[in-house]
Each structure stands twice: as C-alpha cells, then as structure tokens.
C-alpha cells in the first residue's frame, strides 16, 4: 500500500479533522485526543460525505446494567444524512456491525516535517502532469537532441551521425 504525507501534526488540531484526497478518494483524518485515525469519507449506506459533514461524538457504556456509566468522547462519527454511526478507530458500524463498515486506513506519525518526509515507504508517485522533454543520444562523440514531437510509446526515428567532413568544420 502506498503511503502519503497528508499534513503536519499541527495542521489537525486536537479533536478536529482534515479531509484530503488520496488516489481520487476523499479521506478524513481525525485527531482524537492525540491519536490519529483515517476513514473513507463515504458512508457505505447511501454515500454521504461521512467525514466532511458527520458529527463526531462519544459513546456511553456500562459494564453491567445499573453500573457506572463510562463516556468515551470522540469515539464515533454520525452520518449527516441518515444518522448511521461508525467507530472512528475501526470503521465498524454501530447500526449494522456485521454487515456494514466504512473503510479504515492505517495512520502513523513520522518524525520530521512534511518537506523532509517525502518517501516513507511507497517510492515516487507519478503526478498528473508530464513535462515535455526531448530525446538525447550520443553518436560517435556528437550529442544529438531530437525536438520532434512524439506521443508516449511512439516510434523513434534513427539518428544518423554527420559525415566526417561536417564534424571537423
């Protein structure tokens, strides 16, 4: 799996979120009490922008009926359209836990600045733009630059070296 630098820690304040685009998908990055989690920004129920507009809230639970109620804040995100709830840490649905979950992505905090951490593991990724370039070849100690326009995968014309008398003049 490819890894992407999405933000510095300071860009996602405590108990806030940031939505980024990765490989054509919107992904929500959550900072919950200093821990970072990432979910696909799409509710699996009806496709709502779950991370962008969902409400983040906590979960109340008790170990036994009538026992002390414990509250864990920042545990779930609620879909803005139909109020389905998902665990931010796991992507599990609280409404339909066996059949529905939102995609979860692994997150790690790496020391350094976003400029210094350019390739944690994934290698260089091709961008959407390609710079125009020219083919350069060396034939018998003469450097030749081909400025003809070619499409990727197009056939190249062989370059012939200049005659001996042309090189000496």
Beta strands, then each sheet from edge to edge (+ up, - down):
strand 1: 17-22
strand 2: 25-32
strand 3: 35-40
strand 4: 55-62
strand 5: 69-78
strand 6: 85-87
strand 7: 104-105
strand 8: 135-139
strand 9: 142-146
sheet 1: 1+ 2- 3+ 7-
sheet 2: 4+ 5- 6+
sheet 3: 8+ 9-
end
